[in-house]
Amino acid sequence: MHLLIIGGSDAGISAALRAKECKTATRVTVLVADSFPNFSICGLPFLLSGEVPDWRTLAHRTIEEIEREGIHLRLKHRATYIDPVNKTVTATNDSKQTHLIEYDKLIIATGAASVQPPIEGLGLPGAFALRWMRDAFAMEQYITEHRPKSAAILGSGYISMEMADALTRRGLSVSVLARSGSVLKTVDAEMGEMIRSNLHKHGVRVIDHVAVTSITQEGEKLVLKNHTEALLAVDLVLIATGARPETDVAQTAGVSMGIHGAIQVSLAMETNISDIYAAGDCVETRHRLIKGPTYMPLGTTAHKQGRVAGENAVGGRTEFGGSLGTQVVKIFDLVVARTGLRDHEAMGEGFEPLTVQSESWDHKAYYPGATKVRIRITGDRKSHRLLGAQMVGSYGAEVSKRIDVFATALFNGMKVEDLSHLDLSYTPPLGCPWDPVQIAAQAWAKNQDVSKS
Ligand SMILES: Cc1cc2nc3c(=O)[nH]c(=O)nc-3n(C[C@H](O)[C@H](O)[C@H](O)COP(=O)(O)OP(=O)(O)OC[C@H]3O[C@@H](n4cnc5c(N)ncnc54)[C@H](O)[C@@H]3O)c2cc1C
């Protein structure tokens, strides 16, 4: 049995490892377009900031470690065509040689690509996207050779935030151009304002409601314009306006596409074509709460979906549990996290949401270093079911693990009040007898009672 996998990042390698684990005798081949299989692209901002000094350490596993598992890697092989009738994939290598590879089962794990907004001049030297190792190498080389002093980041999502931090650490003066007028739109405006003040505190300028239509090289500078009006002149530009599913090769097989142009899959990660599975950033994902498809390109999801696809491709019968959109980002000394639905999203899904904000110490205030954690809980007024949570706190306040308590509760359909009964850990340097998660749940329940009376 030959399992062929297109794509060698989070989803593709997870699939390969799981397939080998479940059926050791399976012949597994992974086609990888570049020469960086299983690299943590999530770590690129920290490589560029200088916090991670050596790019090689970004590898989740080395090539040798992957091959030791009996997985055959074909690096610098780009799949260009899938023939599902004859069960073959055409791939072209770096020297433009074409190979026809037969498969019994195929997994498409081609990931995503950076969105290229319709802006003239994106190809100019000094203008970058950040998705691949090669993007990071190119930006690093530019920074080393040209010593830029200023940067503009287009977009205000989590990659923009991480890169604002990274480039500031490298000594650049950074401006974030937020077209929508809010930073990190994935959390409520109340939290967005805290992020904005934190950016200002660290010298990052946020410019709202700007639409860049072109970038031009004028002398040493890259000038960002809205039509003829010059908005800003900088030395480096980063386009961080989102990701789109990479489905070119999937389309050649006639695979059905769904939301945002991502590949439609079942919970078993099967496509509509027999013996072809797909996983990761190239597919739509099922939202566990809304029970419908959504597009959430995240490394956490890609790993899980890859594992499901790998197991099923070799005869297993497992299903992906669904996404809740649990995310966390560190911006300088601040950590911002969310899971589940926000108020307006819950309303859109037919719930009757109530969102309540609370603030409490991350650990006992008498023990040095205590900081406040702000939490917003969204629950359903009728059923009291937890629908979502957002959190902001300082680095070291365990924000990411506390959002994971909410994610676990959401996954299991718990009511907000149930959080108070959880037996969570406590010692004064690390927590409080009532954890901030529980204080937030109690604040929600209290508000719910008030709003009823
Ligand atoms: C800067 C940055 C920071 C991020 N930070 C986080 C984070 O903190 N947390 C988080 O959860 N997620 C984060 N993400 C998202 C996360 O990296 C992705 O969700 C994850 O990498 C998706 O994995 P994937 O395997 O589906 O696809 P990808 O990582 O996109 O990999 C696709 C693979 O397919 C290969 N490929 C594509 N087309 C072909 C072809 N035709 N033939 C052969 N090979 C092909 C590529 O070479 C690559 O190996 C971040 C992303 C970026 C860019």
The ligand as an SDF file (V2000), in Angstrom:
LIG
                    3D

 53 58  0  0  0  0  0  0  0  0999 V2000
    4.1730   33.8390   10.6350 C   0  0  0  0  0  0  0  0  0  0  0  0
    3.1760   32.8000   11.0460 C   0  0  0  0  0  0  0  0  0  0  0  0
    2.9130   32.5920   12.3820 C   0  0  0  0  0  0  0  0  0  0  0  0
    1.9500   31.6370   12.7780 C   0  0  0  0  0  0  0  0  0  0  0  0
    1.7130   31.4490   14.1020 N   0  0  0  0  0  0  0  0  0  0  0  0
    0.8180   30.5120   14.5030 C   0  0  0  0  0  0  0  0  0  0  0  0
    0.5980   30.2640   15.8800 C   0  0  0  0  0  0  0  0  0  0  0  0
    1.2040   30.9120   16.7520 O   0  0  0  0  0  0  0  0  0  0  0  0
   -0.3230   29.3180   16.2290 N   0  0  0  0  0  0  0  0  0  0  0  0
   -1.0030   28.5780   15.2890 C   0  0  0  0  0  0  0  0  0  0  0  0
   -1.8130   27.7070   15.6610 O   0  0  0  0  0  0  0  0  0  0  0  0
   -0.7920   28.7900   13.9620 N   0  0  0  0  0  0  0  0  0  0  0  0
    0.0970   29.7210   13.5500 C   0  0  0  0  0  0  0  0  0  0  0  0
    0.3320   29.9220   12.2040 N   0  0  0  0  0  0  0  0  0  0  0  0
   -0.4120   29.1060   11.2310 C   0  0  0  0  0  0  0  0  0  0  0  0
    0.2790   27.7620   11.0320 C   0  0  0  0  0  0  0  0  0  0  0  0
    1.6220   27.9600   10.7290 O   0  0  0  0  0  0  0  0  0  0  0  0
   -0.4250   27.0280    9.9070 C   0  0  0  0  0  0  0  0  0  0  0  0
   -1.7650   26.8330   10.2830 O   0  0  0  0  0  0  0  0  0  0  0  0
    0.2250   25.6630    9.6280 C   0  0  0  0  0  0  0  0  0  0  0  0
    1.5480   25.8170    9.1860 O   0  0  0  0  0  0  0  0  0  0  0  0
   -0.5780   24.9140    8.5700 C   0  0  0  0  0  0  0  0  0  0  0  0
    0.0430   23.7120    8.2890 O   0  0  0  0  0  0  0  0  0  0  0  0
   -0.2330   22.9450    6.9180 P   0  0  0  0  0  0  0  0  0  0  0  0
    0.5750   21.7000    6.9770 O   0  0  0  0  0  0  0  0  0  0  0  0
   -1.6780   22.8270    6.6830 O   0  0  0  0  0  0  0  0  0  0  0  0
    0.2820   23.9020    5.7650 O   0  0  0  0  0  0  0  0  0  0  0  0
    1.5730   24.7350    5.5110 P   0  0  0  0  0  0  0  0  0  0  0  0
    2.3540   24.9670    6.7570 O   0  0  0  0  0  0  0  0  0  0  0  0
    1.1230   25.9150    4.7270 O   0  0  0  0  0  0  0  0  0  0  0  0
    2.4770   23.8000    4.6080 O   0  0  0  0  0  0  0  0  0  0  0  0
    2.1050   23.3920    3.3270 C   0  0  0  0  0  0  0  0  0  0  0  0
    3.1160   22.3820    2.8360 C   0  0  0  0  0  0  0  0  0  0  0  0
    2.7430   21.9910    1.5360 O   0  0  0  0  0  0  0  0  0  0  0  0
    3.8260   22.1330    0.6390 C   0  0  0  0  0  0  0  0  0  0  0  0
    3.2320   22.3360   -0.6820 N   0  0  0  0  0  0  0  0  0  0  0  0
    2.3010   23.2660   -1.0630 C   0  0  0  0  0  0  0  0  0  0  0  0
    1.9240   23.0650   -2.3320 N   0  0  0  0  0  0  0  0  0  0  0  0
    2.6090   21.9600   -2.7550 C   0  0  0  0  0  0  0  0  0  0  0  0
    2.6560   21.2380   -3.9560 C   0  0  0  0  0  0  0  0  0  0  0  0
    1.9160   21.5800   -4.9950 N   0  0  0  0  0  0  0  0  0  0  0  0
    3.4890   20.1780   -4.0490 N   0  0  0  0  0  0  0  0  0  0  0  0
    4.2640   19.7920   -2.9950 C   0  0  0  0  0  0  0  0  0  0  0  0
    4.2500   20.4380   -1.8090 N   0  0  0  0  0  0  0  0  0  0  0  0
    3.4370   21.4980   -1.7110 C   0  0  0  0  0  0  0  0  0  0  0  0
    4.6480   23.2480    1.2230 C   0  0  0  0  0  0  0  0  0  0  0  0
    5.9790   23.2150    0.7610 O   0  0  0  0  0  0  0  0  0  0  0  0
    4.5370   22.8980    2.7070 C   0  0  0  0  0  0  0  0  0  0  0  0
    5.4300   21.8590    3.0260 O   0  0  0  0  0  0  0  0  0  0  0  0
    1.2730   30.8740   11.7900 C   0  0  0  0  0  0  0  0  0  0  0  0
    1.5330   31.0940   10.4290 C   0  0  0  0  0  0  0  0  0  0  0  0
    2.4680   32.0410   10.0570 C   0  0  0  0  0  0  0  0  0  0  0  0
    2.7460   32.2550    8.6010 C   0  0  0  0  0  0  0  0  0  0  0  0
  1  2  1  0
  2  3  1  0
  2 52  2  0
  3  4  2  0
  4  5  1  0
  4 50  1  0
  5  6  2  0
  6  7  1  0
  6 13  1  0
  7  8  2  0
  7  9  1  0
  9 10  1  0
 10 11  2  0
 10 12  1  0
 12 13  2  0
 13 14  1  0
 14 15  1  0
 14 50  1  0
 15 16  1  0
 16 17  1  0
 16 18  1  0
 18 19  1  0
 18 20  1  0
 20 21  1  0
 20 22  1  0
 22 23  1  0
 23 24  1  0
 24 25  2  0
 24 26  1  0
 24 27  1  0
 27 28  1  0
 28 29  2  0
 28 30  1  0
 28 31  1  0
 31 32  1  0
 32 33  1  0
 33 34  1  0
 33 48  1  0
 34 35  1  0
 35 36  1  0
 35 46  1  0
 36 37  1  0
 36 45  1  0
 37 38  2  0
 38 39  1  0
 39 40  1  0
 39 45  2  0
 40 41  1  0
 40 42  2  0
 42 43  1  0
 43 44  2  0
 44 45  1  0
 46 47  1  0
 46 48  1  0
 48 49  1  0
 50 51  2  0
 51 52  1  0
 52 53  1  0
M  END
$$$$
